[in-house]
Amino acid sequence: MDWLYEFVAALSNPALLDDALTEGEVWLFRHVLVFSTFVQFAIVGVAFVVARLATPHARAWLTQTSQLRRVERGAQRVVRVLNPLTLPLIWLILQWLSVLAAVQADYPHHLIQTTVSLLTAWVIIRLASQLVRDPTWSSAIAVSAWTIAELNIVGLLDEAVTLLDGIAVQMGGLRISALLVLKGVMSLALLLWLATSSARILEKRISRLPNLTPSIRVLFSKLLKIVLIAIAVIVALRSVGIDLTAFAVLSGAIGVGIGFGLQKAVSNLISGVMLLLDKSIKPGDVIAVGGTYGWVESLGARYVSVVTRDGIEHLIPNEDFITQGVENWSFSNNAVRLRIPIGVSYKTDVRLAMRLCLEAAAEVPRVIGNPRPVCLLRGFGESCVDLELRLWIDDPQNGVSNVKSEILLKVWDKFREHQVEIPFPQRDLHLKPPAEVTVAMTGAARGGRTENSAAASG
């Protein structure tokens, strides 16, 4: 509050007020109303005019580039984001060139440097709002850009850097300061974003390679993403001057923690790599595991996504595919044989019924002709003659129960048309008339009863 008292004292003292005005006037004529300042204003204005004239041509070139078929979709999105920023970007490039020229000529350039700071903050904020989808990160980038620009404009950027560097903690041979943490966080965030974006673009390129199987494509994509993220972390740590050997003890502790506490996670990760290497499971396969039947949607580092016919997506751990039995209906080929049991009455012409079953199977489009369907007589049951219709399909991912239902409906129609009876269990209960029972008593039995009666009376 000392400056406030000095200001009030200057207002109450005309002599001090005159001195302050005189100093302000001298500073204005010495630093503002000078030839170098007007030259810098002229350079800023000329750069803006040149950028304004070059903007339509640059936007037309960007539009033509984004419409090319060979350009990736991610690159097209970047071009669409850069299109409205063409003017400030060209202006910023010209101002940077002006700063470099002024530095080489040892000419004053504080006004041009201020323009560069403002333009840089503006471009970064616009790019962050367009490219970074997370509003939290976008806001953080905007606040950081404006803060750095303001500190640079008022000439306090070096003092702020010195202050942040002074707030430090010494941990053995490692010195951790607030400036180091801030640089590390910013570098790590930027490098991780670049790594994930690059991995996404390369993954799309790998998925289009015709000579690679789906499993190898997924394996390469996952390994590439892991490698890029690891490189981003290492480069971020090295960029702030952290010696990675200082983390040797920490990495050993992390390894012990992984060995004991993250057994399942590591097991699933290794199992996922094994699945990708042996190509036993790949996207699009029709599988049955642990009571779940469906087709593989995607392979992840921890789980396999299996979508059932009900539209339910099951996330099954990779370890289950190694330790449990898995039915892969499309491992070597997509051909699957279906068995449909059918029963007919004993009064039926069995050969006619078998022929009708084959005709019904032939009328279903999903039933393939090679191998051809067959109908077998399986046995004589308690209530019917047991038949079995065997047929093949080559699209199990489209469902199995639906094709069985369609075949049974056609069998039903043909049986009714040719009066072929489909029996159902029956029981006949025969009741016999009651038999007459005659009871006769002999004389010895009567005598014994009389003696017993006399004894009881005595």
VEXDODREN-562942 format. One record per residue (C-alpha): residue number from 1; residue in three letters; x, y, z. Coordinates in Angstrom, 3 decimals, padded with zeros to 6 digits, m for minus. Layout:
// residues N
ATOM  resi  resn         X         Y         Z
ATOM   NUM   ALA         X         Y         Z
...
END
This chain:
// residues 458
ATOM  resi  resn         X         Y         Z
ATOM     1   MET   000.000   000.000   000.000
ATOM     2   ASP   003.064   002.322  m000.018
ATOM     3   TRP   002.470   003.305  m003.599
ATOM     4   LEU  m001.036   004.430  m002.708
ATOM     5   TYR   000.275   006.710   000.036
ATOM     6   GLU   002.893   008.102  m002.344
ATOM     7   PHE   000.228   008.744  m004.972
ATOM     8   VAL  m002.013   010.554  m002.464
ATOM     9   ALA   000.972   012.549  m001.216
ATOM    10   ALA   001.857   013.507  m004.788
ATOM    11   LEU  m001.674   014.735  m005.392
ATOM    12   SER  m001.551   016.865  m002.243
ATOM    13   ASN   001.914   018.228  m003.058
ATOM    14   PRO   002.018   020.210  m006.338
ATOM    15   ALA   005.799   020.002  m006.534
ATOM    16   LEU   005.812   016.224  m006.408
ATOM    17   LEU   002.998   016.105  m008.940
ATOM    18   ASP   004.954   018.289  m011.338
ATOM    19   ASP   008.017   016.080  m010.960
ATOM    20   ALA   005.937   012.974  m011.694
ATOM    21   LEU   004.412   014.529  m014.770
ATOM    22   THR   007.821   015.638  m015.958
ATOM    23   GLU   009.228   012.120  m015.548
ATOM    24   GLY   006.244   010.695  m017.399
ATOM    25   GLU   006.692   013.122  m020.236
ATOM    26   VAL   010.397   012.327  m020.496
ATOM    27   TRP   009.665   008.583  m020.530
ATOM    28   LEU   006.970   009.067  m023.192
ATOM    29   PHE   009.283   010.996  m025.526
ATOM    30   ARG   012.213   008.685  m024.818
ATOM    31   HIS   010.452   005.314  m025.251
ATOM    32   VAL   007.154   005.833  m027.118
ATOM    33   LEU   007.318   008.877  m029.327
ATOM    34   VAL   010.525   007.801  m031.014
ATOM    35   PHE   011.363   006.774  m034.551
ATOM    36   SER   011.921   003.080  m033.663
ATOM    37   THR   008.420   002.827  m032.225
ATOM    38   PHE   006.866   004.194  m035.424
ATOM    39   VAL   008.994   001.770  m037.455
ATOM    40   GLN   007.714  m001.126  m035.341
ATOM    41   PHE   004.118   000.068  m035.799
ATOM    42   ALA   004.746   000.181  m039.540
ATOM    43   ILE   006.223  m003.346  m039.549
ATOM    44   VAL   003.198  m004.703  m037.653
ATOM    45   GLY   000.819  m002.942  m040.043
ATOM    46   VAL   002.648  m004.118  m043.183
ATOM    47   ALA   002.744  m007.685  m041.881
ATOM    48   PHE  m001.008  m007.573  m041.273
ATOM    49   VAL  m001.697  m006.259  m044.787
ATOM    50   VAL   000.511  m008.944  m046.358
ATOM    51   ALA  m001.178  m011.626  m044.277
ATOM    52   ARG  m004.597  m010.303  m045.283
ATOM    53   LEU  m003.684  m010.432  m048.980
ATOM    54   ALA  m002.199  m013.935  m048.721
ATOM    55   THR  m005.076  m015.410  m046.703
ATOM    56   PRO  m007.492  m016.152  m049.630
ATOM    57   HIS  m004.795  m018.003  m051.572
ATOM    58   ALA  m003.732  m020.016  m048.496
ATOM    59   ARG  m007.340  m020.942  m047.673
ATOM    60   ALA  m007.970  m022.071  m051.247
ATOM    61   TRP  m004.877  m024.283  m051.113
ATOM    62   LEU  m005.938  m025.775  m047.767
ATOM    63   THR  m009.427  m026.493  m049.101
ATOM    64   GLN  m008.044  m028.274  m052.158
ATOM    65   THR  m005.663  m030.288  m049.986
ATOM    66   SER  m008.435  m031.425  m047.626
ATOM    67   GLN  m010.490  m032.703  m050.557
ATOM    68   LEU  m007.787  m035.048  m051.841
ATOM    69   ARG  m008.600  m038.722  m051.357
ATOM    70   ARG  m005.098  m039.688  m050.289
ATOM    71   VAL  m005.226  m037.332  m047.318
ATOM    72   GLU  m006.079  m039.054  m044.041
ATOM    73   ARG  m009.269  m038.164  m042.238
ATOM    74   GLY  m007.296  m036.900  m039.229
ATOM    75   ALA  m005.214  m034.659  m041.498
ATOM    76   GLN  m008.396  m033.353  m043.105
ATOM    77   ARG  m009.689  m032.413  m039.653
ATOM    78   VAL  m006.463  m030.531  m038.914
ATOM    79   VAL  m006.780  m028.681  m042.229
ATOM    80   ARG  m010.372  m027.716  m041.391
ATOM    81   VAL  m009.197  m026.390  m038.031
ATOM    82   LEU  m006.342  m024.381  m039.580
ATOM    83   ASN  m008.527  m022.855  m042.286
ATOM    84   PRO  m010.153  m020.141  m040.113
ATOM    85   LEU  m006.758  m019.457  m038.468
ATOM    86   THR  m004.988  m018.733  m041.740
ATOM    87   LEU  m004.809  m014.955  m041.205
ATOM    88   PRO  m003.399  m014.983  m037.640
ATOM    89   LEU  m000.985  m017.809  m038.513
ATOM    90   ILE   000.480  m015.975  m041.516
ATOM    91   TRP   000.601  m012.770  m039.497
ATOM    92   LEU   002.362  m014.595  m036.639
ATOM    93   ILE   004.951  m016.103  m038.999
ATOM    94   LEU   005.722  m012.707  m040.485
ATOM    95   GLN   006.050  m011.163  m037.021
ATOM    96   TRP   008.437  m013.916  m035.928
ATOM    97   LEU   010.578  m013.255  m038.965
ATOM    98   SER   010.540  m009.563  m038.069
ATOM    99   VAL   011.677  m010.340  m034.520
ATOM   100   LEU   014.530  m012.505  m035.797
ATOM   101   ALA   015.621  m009.782  m038.203
ATOM   102   ALA   015.476  m007.135  m035.462
ATOM   103   VAL   017.526  m009.308  m033.099
ATOM   104   GLN   020.175  m009.859  m035.776
ATOM   105   ALA   020.298  m006.107  m036.507
ATOM   106   ASP   020.240  m005.227  m032.780
ATOM   107   TYR   017.207  m002.991  m033.394
ATOM   108   PRO   014.454  m002.285  m030.799
ATOM   109   HIS   011.583  m004.743  m031.177
ATOM   110   HIS   009.566  m004.612  m027.944
ATOM   111   LEU   006.356  m003.667  m029.774
ATOM   112   ILE   006.766  m006.477  m032.314
ATOM   113   GLN   007.523  m008.908  m029.455
ATOM   114   THR   004.302  m007.866  m027.726
ATOM   115   THR   002.353  m008.503  m030.933
ATOM   116   VAL   003.979  m011.922  m031.262
ATOM   117   SER   003.003  m012.801  m027.683
ATOM   118   LEU  m000.628  m011.829  m028.219
ATOM   119   LEU  m000.886  m013.618  m031.555
ATOM   120   THR   000.746  m016.758  m030.156
ATOM   121   ALA  m001.683  m016.882  m027.235
ATOM   122   TRP  m004.637  m016.340  m029.560
ATOM   123   VAL  m003.560  m019.091  m031.978
ATOM   124   ILE  m002.859  m021.575  m029.179
ATOM   125   ILE  m006.232  m020.949  m027.573
ATOM   126   ARG  m008.082  m021.357  m030.872
ATOM   127   LEU  m006.198  m024.544  m031.695
ATOM   128   ALA  m006.801  m025.957  m028.218
ATOM   129   SER  m010.537  m025.252  m028.436
ATOM   130   GLN  m010.736  m027.033  m031.805
ATOM   131   LEU  m008.328  m029.952  m031.385
ATOM   132   VAL  m008.624  m030.735  m027.656
ATOM   133   ARG  m012.066  m032.160  m026.975
ATOM   134   ASP  m011.756  m032.213  m023.193
ATOM   135   PRO  m013.055  m028.850  m021.897
ATOM   136   THR  m010.842  m029.059  m018.795
ATOM   137   TRP  m007.637  m029.392  m020.794
ATOM   138   SER  m008.804  m026.771  m023.271
ATOM   139   SER  m009.456  m024.264  m020.466
ATOM   140   ALA  m006.104  m025.069  m018.843
ATOM   141   ILE  m004.270  m024.443  m022.122
ATOM   142   ALA  m006.117  m021.157  m022.634
ATOM   143   VAL  m005.311  m019.883  m019.125
ATOM   144   SER  m001.653  m020.908  m019.457
ATOM   145   ALA  m001.282  m019.219  m022.859
ATOM   146   TRP  m002.808  m015.936  m021.700
ATOM   147   THR  m000.769  m015.958  m018.468
ATOM   148   ILE   002.520  m016.450  m020.292
ATOM   149   ALA   001.589  m013.811  m022.867
ATOM   150   GLU   000.691  m011.242  m020.202
ATOM   151   LEU   003.868  m011.881  m018.213
ATOM   152   ASN   005.934  m011.535  m021.369
ATOM   153   ILE   004.215  m008.280  m022.308
ATOM   154   VAL   004.797  m006.615  m018.932
ATOM   155   GLY   008.359  m007.958  m018.784
ATOM   156   LEU   007.826  m010.180  m015.739
ATOM   157   LEU   008.247  m013.525  m017.443
ATOM   158   ASP   011.883  m013.935  m016.412
ATOM   159   GLU   011.085  m012.951  m012.824
ATOM   160   ALA   008.185  m015.431  m012.722
ATOM   161   VAL   010.447  m018.191  m014.045
ATOM   162   THR   013.067  m017.370  m011.397
ATOM   163   LEU   010.422  m017.410  m008.664
ATOM   164   LEU   009.047  m020.804  m009.735
ATOM   165   ASP   012.548  m022.207  m009.979
ATOM   166   GLY   013.284  m021.015  m006.444
ATOM   167   ILE   010.402  m023.057  m005.011
ATOM   168   ALA   012.222  m026.394  m004.929
ATOM   169   VAL   012.703  m029.533  m002.869
ATOM   170   GLN   015.974  m031.439  m002.747
ATOM   171   MET   015.590  m035.229  m002.769
ATOM   172   GLY   019.065  m036.698  m002.651
ATOM   173   GLY   020.728  m035.830  m005.936
ATOM   174   LEU   017.424  m034.802  m007.517
ATOM   175   ARG   016.158  m031.221  m007.278
ATOM   176   ILE   012.436  m030.833  m007.940
ATOM   177   SER   011.172  m027.283  m008.389
ATOM   178   ALA   007.772  m025.845  m009.222
ATOM   179   LEU   009.144  m024.769  m012.611
ATOM   180   LEU   010.387  m028.313  m013.269
ATOM   181   VAL   006.996  m029.807  m012.392
ATOM   182   LEU   005.185  m027.269  m014.552
ATOM   183   LYS   007.464  m027.920  m017.515
ATOM   184   GLY   007.131  m031.663  m017.027
ATOM   185   VAL   003.331  m031.568  m016.923
ATOM   186   MET   003.095  m029.377  m020.009
ATOM   187   SER   005.652  m031.430  m021.945
ATOM   188   LEU   004.033  m034.716  m020.944
ATOM   189   ALA   000.536  m033.525  m021.880
ATOM   190   LEU   001.710  m032.288  m025.276
ATOM   191   LEU   003.777  m035.370  m026.063
ATOM   192   LEU   001.037  m037.764  m024.943
ATOM   193   TRP  m001.454  m035.972  m027.170
ATOM   194   LEU   000.962  m036.189  m030.096
ATOM   195   ALA   001.647  m039.872  m029.356
ATOM   196   THR  m002.020  m040.870  m029.171
ATOM   197   SER  m002.892  m038.855  m032.270
ATOM   198   SER   000.004  m040.382  m034.217
ATOM   199   ALA  m000.939  m043.866  m033.017
ATOM   200   ARG  m004.534  m043.322  m034.159
ATOM   201   ILE  m003.412  m042.232  m037.624
ATOM   202   LEU  m000.924  m045.095  m037.972
ATOM   203   GLU  m003.534  m047.572  m036.742
ATOM   204   LYS  m005.835  m046.572  m039.581
ATOM   205   ARG  m002.958  m046.995  m042.029
ATOM   206   ILE  m002.141  m050.460  m040.658
ATOM   207   SER  m005.794  m051.544  m040.802
ATOM   208   ARG  m005.763  m050.918  m044.555
ATOM   209   LEU  m002.779  m053.161  m045.285
ATOM   210   PRO  m004.135  m056.152  m047.230
ATOM   211   ASN  m001.225  m058.514  m046.543
ATOM   212   LEU  m001.688  m058.562  m042.751
ATOM   213   THR  m004.229  m060.659  m040.896
ATOM   214   PRO  m006.641  m058.892  m038.503
ATOM   215   SER  m004.782  m060.282  m035.482
ATOM   216   ILE  m001.414  m058.963  m036.681
ATOM   217   ARG  m002.993  m055.583  m037.440
ATOM   218   VAL  m004.357  m055.317  m033.909
ATOM   219   LEU  m001.033  m056.493  m032.438
ATOM   220   PHE   000.983  m053.939  m034.400
ATOM   221   SER  m001.468  m051.172  m033.501
ATOM   222   LYS  m001.354  m051.941  m029.762
ATOM   223   LEU   002.430  m052.331  m029.673
ATOM   224   LEU   002.882  m049.137  m031.658
ATOM   225   LYS   000.649  m047.221  m029.261
ATOM   226   ILE   002.517  m048.576  m026.215
ATOM   227   VAL   005.898  m047.714  m027.757
ATOM   228   LEU   004.824  m044.172  m028.685
ATOM   229   ILE   003.429  m043.508  m025.205
ATOM   230   ALA   006.598  m044.872  m023.586
ATOM   231   ILE   008.746  m042.672  m025.828
ATOM   232   ALA   006.571  m039.655  m024.961
ATOM   233   VAL   007.038  m040.243  m021.229
ATOM   234   ILE   010.804  m040.741  m021.569
ATOM   235   VAL   011.228  m037.653  m023.766
ATOM   236   ALA   009.113  m035.565  m021.352
ATOM   237   LEU   011.288  m036.606  m018.411
ATOM   238   ARG   014.500  m035.988  m020.319
ATOM   239   SER   013.269  m032.613  m021.593
ATOM   240   VAL   013.061  m031.252  m018.048
ATOM   241   GLY   016.514  m032.575  m017.158
ATOM   242   ILE   015.493  m035.537  m014.992
ATOM   243   ASP   018.048  m038.347  m014.907
ATOM   244   LEU   016.181  m041.601  m015.487
ATOM   245   THR   018.681  m043.544  m013.390
ATOM   246   ALA   017.158  m041.846  m010.359
ATOM   247   PHE   014.037  m043.913  m010.923
ATOM   248   ALA   015.863  m047.257  m010.750
ATOM   249   VAL   014.764  m047.975  m007.177
ATOM   250   LEU   011.251  m046.734  m007.929
ATOM   251   SER   010.982  m048.955  m010.993
ATOM   252   GLY   012.097  m051.938  m008.905
ATOM   253   ALA   009.383  m051.210  m006.347
ATOM   254   ILE   006.844  m050.850  m009.122
ATOM   255   GLY   007.967  m054.217  m010.513
ATOM   256   VAL   007.421  m055.888  m007.140
ATOM   257   GLY   004.012  m054.237  m006.889
ATOM   258   ILE   003.096  m055.486  m010.328
ATOM   259   GLY   004.251  m058.984  m009.406
ATOM   260   PHE   002.017  m059.160  m006.330
ATOM   261   GLY  m000.828  m056.717  m006.749
ATOM   262   LEU  m001.390  m056.658  m010.494
ATOM   263   GLN  m001.140  m060.336  m011.325
ATOM   264   LYS  m004.484  m060.458  m013.079
ATOM   265   ALA  m003.832  m057.301  m015.071
ATOM   266   VAL  m000.422  m058.507  m016.231
ATOM   267   SER  m001.839  m061.963  m016.941
ATOM   268   ASN  m004.562  m060.472  m019.111
ATOM   269   LEU  m002.021  m058.296  m020.919
ATOM   270   ILE   000.291  m061.227  m021.679
ATOM   271   SER  m002.681  m063.410  m022.633
ATOM   272   GLY  m003.831  m060.727  m025.053
ATOM   273   VAL  m000.401  m060.647  m026.713
ATOM   274   MET  m000.440  m064.465  m026.979
ATOM   275   LEU  m003.895  m064.395  m028.589
ATOM   276   LEU  m002.664  m061.914  m031.155
ATOM   277   LEU   000.506  m063.863  m031.883
ATOM   278   ASP  m001.063  m067.315  m032.327
ATOM   279   LYS  m004.021  m065.862  m034.279
ATOM   280   SER  m006.478  m068.119  m032.443
ATOM   281   ILE  m008.927  m065.253  m031.919
ATOM   282   LYS  m009.401  m062.381  m034.338
ATOM   283   PRO  m012.081  m059.733  m034.953
ATOM   284   GLY  m015.085  m061.189  m036.753
ATOM   285   ASP  m014.697  m064.743  m035.410
ATOM   286   VAL  m017.789  m066.522  m034.121
ATOM   287   ILE  m016.923  m068.058  m030.766
ATOM   288   ALA  m018.482  m069.641  m027.704
ATOM   289   VAL  m016.700  m069.359  m024.356
ATOM   290   GLY  m018.020  m069.734  m020.825
ATOM   291   GLY  m021.646  m069.909  m021.959
ATOM   292   THR  m021.345  m066.783  m024.126
ATOM   293   TYR  m021.948  m067.150  m027.856
ATOM   294   GLY  m021.294  m064.298  m030.278
ATOM   295   TRP  m018.769  m062.746  m032.606
ATOM   296   VAL  m015.550  m060.969  m031.670
ATOM   297   GLU  m015.931  m057.216  m032.023
ATOM   298   SER  m012.438  m056.119  m030.951
ATOM   299   LEU  m009.321  m057.257  m029.098
ATOM   300   GLY  m008.033  m055.109  m026.257
ATOM   301   ALA  m005.040  m055.168  m023.951
ATOM   302   ARG  m007.183  m056.472  m021.073
ATOM   303   TYR  m010.297  m058.031  m022.582
ATOM   304   VAL  m011.968  m059.306  m025.737
ATOM   305   SER  m015.256  m057.692  m026.774
ATOM   306   VAL  m017.818  m060.351  m027.762
ATOM   307   VAL  m021.212  m059.218  m029.080
ATOM   308   THR  m024.111  m061.671  m028.810
ATOM   309   ARG  m027.153  m061.902  m031.042
ATOM   310   ASP  m029.078  m059.949  m028.399
ATOM   311   GLY  m026.814  m056.958  m028.969
ATOM   312   ILE  m025.163  m057.341  m025.562
ATOM   313   GLU  m021.421  m056.676  m025.562
ATOM   314   HIS  m019.515  m058.959  m023.178
ATOM   315   LEU  m016.021  m057.888  m022.085
ATOM   316   ILE  m014.317  m061.223  m021.424
ATOM   317   PRO  m010.815  m061.151  m019.853
ATOM   318   ASN  m008.049  m062.394  m022.119
ATOM   319   GLU  m006.979  m064.928  m019.511
ATOM   320   ASP  m010.247  m066.856  m019.955
ATOM   321   PHE  m009.372  m067.568  m023.585
ATOM   322   ILE  m006.102  m069.186  m022.477
ATOM   323   THR  m007.337  m071.159  m019.462
ATOM   324   GLN  m010.801  m072.211  m020.704
ATOM   325   GLY  m012.017  m074.170  m023.674
ATOM   326   VAL  m013.059  m071.929  m026.560
ATOM   327   GLU  m015.236  m072.888  m029.514
ATOM   328   ASN  m014.136  m070.911  m032.547
ATOM   329   TRP  m016.616  m071.579  m035.312
ATOM   330   SER  m014.610  m069.641  m037.882
ATOM   331   PHE  m011.010  m070.438  m036.920
ATOM   332   SER  m009.901  m072.221  m040.101
ATOM   333   ASN  m013.080  m071.634  m042.174
ATOM   334   ASN  m016.615  m070.350  m041.741
ATOM   335   ALA  m018.401  m073.633  m042.595
ATOM   336   VAL  m020.507  m074.933  m039.685
ATOM   337   ARG  m022.658  m078.057  m039.653
ATOM   338   LEU  m026.062  m077.941  m037.970
ATOM   339   ARG  m028.019  m080.932  m036.697
ATOM   340   ILE  m031.812  m080.670  m036.504
ATOM   341   PRO  m033.686  m083.613  m034.877
ATOM   342   ILE  m037.138  m084.407  m036.394
ATOM   343   GLY  m039.638  m087.071  m035.333
ATOM   344   VAL  m042.408  m088.674  m037.497
ATOM   345   SER  m045.165  m091.123  m036.745
ATOM   346   TYR  m044.717  m094.867  m037.178
ATOM   347   LYS  m047.539  m094.758  m039.736
ATOM   348   THR  m045.527  m092.369  m041.963
ATOM   349   ASP  m043.606  m093.257  m045.091
ATOM   350   VAL  m040.133  m092.619  m043.678
ATOM   351   ARG  m038.498  m092.231  m047.086
ATOM   352   LEU  m041.052  m089.569  m048.047
ATOM   353   ALA  m040.420  m087.718  m044.789
ATOM   354   MET  m036.656  m087.779  m045.372
ATOM   355   ARG  m037.082  m086.462  m048.906
ATOM   356   LEU  m039.328  m083.625  m047.681
ATOM   357   CYS  m036.733  m082.643  m045.084
ATOM   358   LEU  m034.052  m082.372  m047.763
ATOM   359   GLU  m036.372  m080.311  m049.981
ATOM   360   ALA  m037.045  m077.931  m047.074
ATOM   361   ALA  m033.306  m077.482  m046.427
ATOM   362   ALA  m032.627  m076.810  m050.130
ATOM   363   GLU  m035.157  m073.953  m050.155
ATOM   364   VAL  m033.311  m071.979  m047.464
ATOM   365   PRO  m030.763  m069.586  m049.081
ATOM   366   ARG  m028.245  m069.770  m046.233
ATOM   367   VAL  m027.834  m073.555  m046.555
ATOM   368   ILE  m024.853  m074.289  m048.804
ATOM   369   GLY  m024.918  m077.060  m051.388
ATOM   370   ASN  m021.403  m078.381  m050.843
ATOM   371   PRO  m021.320  m080.341  m048.589
ATOM   372   ARG  m024.923  m081.160  m049.429
ATOM   373   PRO  m027.599  m081.676  m046.740
ATOM   374   VAL  m028.370  m085.227  m045.641
ATOM   375   CYS  m031.210  m086.757  m043.629
ATOM   376   LEU  m030.525  m089.862  m041.553
ATOM   377   LEU  m032.696  m092.359  m039.706
ATOM   378   ARG  m031.334  m092.245  m036.183
ATOM   379   GLY  m033.522  m094.811  m034.444
ATOM   380   PHE  m036.949  m095.875  m033.259
ATOM   381   GLY  m038.130  m093.950  m030.252
ATOM   382   GLU  m040.943  m094.593  m027.819
ATOM   383   SER  m043.415  m092.400  m029.685
ATOM   384   CYS  m041.830  m091.626  m033.071
ATOM   385   VAL  m039.277  m092.512  m035.683
ATOM   386   ASP  m036.195  m090.373  m035.011
ATOM   387   LEU  m034.755  m088.514  m038.022
ATOM   388   GLU  m031.858  m086.073  m038.110
ATOM   389   LEU  m031.346  m083.391  m040.759
ATOM   390   ARG  m027.693  m082.371  m041.185
ATOM   391   LEU  m026.754  m079.302  m043.193
ATOM   392   TRP  m023.962  m076.726  m043.568
ATOM   393   ILE  m023.886  m072.927  m043.437
ATOM   394   ASP  m020.943  m070.577  m044.034
ATOM   395   ASP  m022.138  m067.481  m042.187
ATOM   396   PRO  m022.466  m068.374  m038.485
ATOM   397   GLN  m021.994  m064.723  m037.566
ATOM   398   ASN  m025.538  m064.136  m038.874
ATOM   399   GLY  m026.990  m066.521  m036.317
ATOM   400   VAL  m027.781  m070.222  m035.999
ATOM   401   SER  m031.173  m070.372  m034.324
ATOM   402   ASN  m032.801  m068.263  m037.034
ATOM   403   VAL  m031.755  m070.607  m039.841
ATOM   404   LYS  m032.958  m073.618  m037.816
ATOM   405   SER  m036.301  m071.918  m037.299
ATOM   406   GLU  m036.648  m071.193  m041.013
ATOM   407   ILE  m035.912  m074.817  m041.930
ATOM   408   LEU  m038.344  m076.199  m039.346
ATOM   409   LEU  m041.100  m073.931  m040.647
ATOM   410   LYS  m040.607  m075.274  m044.161
ATOM   411   VAL  m040.554  m078.843  m042.843
ATOM   412   TRP  m043.824  m078.145  m041.035
ATOM   413   ASP  m045.462  m076.801  m044.200
ATOM   414   LYS  m044.322  m079.769  m046.294
ATOM   415   PHE  m045.394  m082.325  m043.687
ATOM   416   ARG  m048.868  m080.798  m043.500
ATOM   417   GLU  m049.084  m080.695  m047.296
ATOM   418   HIS  m048.249  m084.420  m047.594
ATOM   419   GLN  m050.163  m085.516  m044.445
ATOM   420   VAL  m047.003  m086.520  m042.595
ATOM   421   GLU  m047.846  m086.809  m038.918
ATOM   422   ILE  m045.569  m085.424  m036.259
ATOM   423   PRO  m046.406  m087.421  m033.108
ATOM   424   PHE  m046.252  m086.377  m029.520
ATOM   425   PRO  m045.844  m088.570  m026.416
ATOM   426   GLN  m049.026  m090.474  m025.389
ATOM   427   ARG  m049.864  m092.854  m022.570
ATOM   428   ASP  m052.711  m095.428  m022.621
ATOM   429   LEU  m054.203  m096.342  m019.238
ATOM   430   HIS  m056.170  m099.648  m019.106
ATOM   431   LEU  m058.438  m100.229  m016.057
ATOM   432   LYS  m059.392  m103.900  m015.362
ATOM   433   PRO  m062.771  m104.767  m013.617
ATOM   434   PRO  m062.491  m105.572  m009.848
ATOM   435   ALA  m062.147  m109.292  m008.954
ATOM   436   GLU  m064.403  m111.049  m006.353
ATOM   437   VAL  m062.610  m112.221  m003.204
ATOM   438   THR  m064.143  m115.090  m001.070
ATOM   439   VAL  m063.006  m115.601   002.529
ATOM   440   ALA  m063.719  m118.997   004.190
ATOM   441   MET  m063.044  m119.948   007.816
ATOM   442   THR  m062.121  m123.516   008.749
ATOM   443   GLY  m063.310  m125.430   011.864
ATOM   444   ALA  m059.895  m125.353   013.564
ATOM   445   ALA  m059.889  m121.640   013.319
ATOM   446   ARG  m063.335  m121.480   014.908
ATOM   447   GLY  m062.259  m123.824   017.789
ATOM   448   GLY  m059.208  m121.791   018.525
ATOM   449   ARG  m061.249  m118.635   018.648
ATOM   450   THR  m063.747  m120.342   021.121
ATOM   451   GLU  m060.948  m121.489   023.467
ATOM   452   ASN  m059.432  m118.106   023.485
ATOM   453   SER  m062.797  m116.594   024.344
ATOM   454   ALA  m063.303  m119.038   027.280
ATOM   455   ALA  m059.870  m118.316   028.717
ATOM   456   ALA  m060.578  m114.666   028.535
ATOM   457   SER  m063.865  m115.189   030.417
ATOM   458   GLY  m062.233  m117.328   033.231
END
